[in-house]
Amino acid sequence: MAQSSAAQAIGPVPNNRTMRPIDLVHLAKQCLGDEHLEYEVLRLFDTTIKTYFARLSAAGTDDEVRLNLHSLKGAASGVGAWTIAEVAKAAEVELLEAGVVTPETIADIGVAVEEASGFIVGMLSKEPK
């Protein structure tokens, strides 16, 4: 998937290495280096993206679609989930320009959500007690 200029404005996307679903450096900065807070934020983010994706999938109006896309994009940008933020932003543009978000775009968002969620589960399994 090519990056649009709008997606580039969302946040840094390193091109020289494989990207994780969550930018852990960004997350650490957001949490001021507090490792326990990072784990709590990851737990909350996992719940948030699943909730908003389910709402997006069930949305019946353009306003509901717009709200859930915007919520996904904002939450993802906050923790450094750049792929989710990018595909949600692209979907917002698609909705604005075409008046609809295609099922393929929704599926792309679903894949990004699942990748992030799986990554979070792996991270939480390493949480110090």
Backbone torsions as a table, in degrees:
resi	resn	phi	psi	omega
1	MET	NA	125.4	179.8
2	ALA	-76.7	147.6	179.0
3	GLN	-84.8	134.4	173.6
4	SER	-89.3	164.5	178.7
5	SER	-64.3	-31.1	177.0
6	ALA	-65.6	-38.7	179.6
7	ALA	-68.1	-35.2	178.9
8	GLN	-65.2	-29.1	179.6
9	ALA	-72.4	-18.0	-178.0
10	ILE	-69.8	-42.1	-178.3
11	GLY	177.3	173.1	-178.1
12	PRO	-71.3	133.6	177.7
13	VAL	-126.7	104.6	-178.4
14	PRO	-66.7	132.8	-179.0
15	ASN	-101.1	-7.8	-172.7
16	ASN	-96.2	4.6	178.7
17	ARG	-156.1	165.3	178.0
18	THR	-64.8	132.2	-175.8
19	MET	-94.5	135.1	173.7
20	ARG	-78.5	157.4	177.2
21	PRO	-63.3	-24.4	176.9
22	ILE	-125.5	129.8	176.5
23	ASP	-79.5	101.0	-174.3
24	LEU	-68.9	-26.5	176.3
25	VAL	-68.9	-45.2	177.6
26	HIS	-60.7	-45.5	179.8
27	LEU	-59.6	-43.6	179.6
28	ALA	-61.8	-40.4	177.7
29	LYS	-65.0	-42.2	179.9
30	GLN	-63.1	-32.5	-178.4
31	CYS	-97.0	11.0	178.5
32	LEU	54.4	34.5	176.3
33	GLY	77.4	5.7	-179.8
34	ASP	-82.5	103.3	-175.6
35	GLU	-60.4	-39.5	-179.8
36	HIS	-66.5	-37.5	176.1
37	LEU	-65.1	-38.8	178.1
38	GLU	-57.8	-45.1	179.6
39	TYR	-64.8	-39.7	178.5
40	GLU	-65.4	-42.8	178.0
41	VAL	-62.2	-41.6	177.8
42	LEU	-61.4	-42.6	177.6
43	ARG	-60.2	-47.3	-179.9
44	LEU	-64.9	-41.1	179.8
45	PHE	-63.5	-41.2	178.7
46	ASP	-58.4	-45.7	177.8
47	THR	-64.1	-42.4	-177.9
48	THR	-62.0	-48.6	-177.0
49	ILE	-67.7	-35.1	177.3
50	LYS	-67.1	-40.8	179.7
51	THR	-64.5	-51.2	-177.5
52	TYR	-68.8	-32.2	176.4
53	PHE	-68.3	-40.5	177.0
54	ALA	-62.0	-42.1	177.8
55	ARG	-65.2	-40.0	177.8
56	LEU	-61.8	-45.5	-179.0
57	SER	-62.6	-30.3	-178.1
58	ALA	-97.2	-1.7	-174.2
59	ALA	-59.8	137.4	-178.8
60	GLY	-109.1	-11.3	-179.2
61	THR	-129.8	159.9	176.7
62	ASP	-60.1	-37.8	179.4
63	ASP	-63.1	-40.5	177.9
64	GLU	-65.6	-42.1	178.1
65	VAL	-61.3	-48.9	-178.7
66	ARG	-58.8	-47.0	-179.2
67	LEU	-60.7	-44.5	-177.2
68	ASN	-72.7	-35.5	174.5
69	LEU	-63.6	-45.3	-179.2
70	HIS	-63.8	-39.6	178.7
71	SER	-65.5	-43.0	176.5
72	LEU	-61.8	-46.2	-178.9
73	LYS	-60.9	-45.0	-178.7
74	GLY	-66.0	-46.0	179.5
75	ALA	-63.1	-42.5	-178.9
76	ALA	-64.8	-41.2	179.4
77	SER	-64.1	-34.5	-178.7
78	GLY	-65.3	-33.6	-177.9
79	VAL	-103.4	-6.2	-178.9
80	GLY	88.7	28.4	174.6
81	ALA	-90.7	74.7	-168.9
82	TRP	-63.9	-34.3	-179.1
83	THR	-65.6	-44.8	177.0
84	ILE	-60.9	-45.6	179.9
85	ALA	-60.3	-40.9	-179.0
86	GLU	-65.9	-47.9	-177.8
87	VAL	-71.3	-31.8	176.3
88	ALA	-67.8	-40.8	177.4
89	LYS	-63.9	-43.5	177.8
90	ALA	-61.0	-38.1	178.2
91	ALA	-67.7	-37.2	175.7
92	GLU	-61.1	-43.5	178.5
93	VAL	-64.2	-43.4	178.0
94	GLU	-58.5	-44.7	179.3
95	LEU	-63.1	-42.8	-179.5
96	LEU	-65.5	-44.6	-175.2
97	GLU	-82.1	-39.5	-174.8
98	ALA	-103.9	-13.9	-179.3
99	GLY	80.7	5.2	-179.1
100	VAL	-156.6	152.7	172.6
101	VAL	-107.4	124.0	-175.9
102	THR	-70.1	155.8	175.4
103	PRO	-59.1	-31.5	178.5
104	GLU	-64.9	-39.4	178.7
105	THR	-66.8	-42.2	176.7
106	ILE	-60.6	-41.8	178.5
107	ALA	-63.3	-39.5	177.1
108	ASP	-60.9	-41.4	177.3
109	ILE	-63.0	-42.8	178.8
110	GLY	-59.9	-40.6	177.8
111	VAL	-63.8	-45.0	179.8
112	ALA	-63.0	-39.8	178.3
113	VAL	-64.1	-44.3	179.7
114	GLU	-64.2	-40.8	178.5
115	GLU	-62.7	-44.7	179.4
116	ALA	-64.8	-42.7	-179.4
117	SER	-62.7	-43.6	177.4
118	GLY	-62.4	-40.0	177.2
119	PHE	-63.2	-42.6	179.8
120	ILE	-62.8	-43.6	178.1
121	VAL	-58.0	-44.0	177.2
122	GLY	-62.4	-41.1	178.7
123	MET	-65.2	-43.3	-178.2
124	LEU	-66.9	-26.3	177.8
125	SER	-70.2	-16.3	178.7
126	LYS	-99.8	5.1	-175.9
127	GLU	-63.4	128.8	176.1
128	PRO	-68.2	143.1	-178.8
129	LYS	-95.8	NA	NA
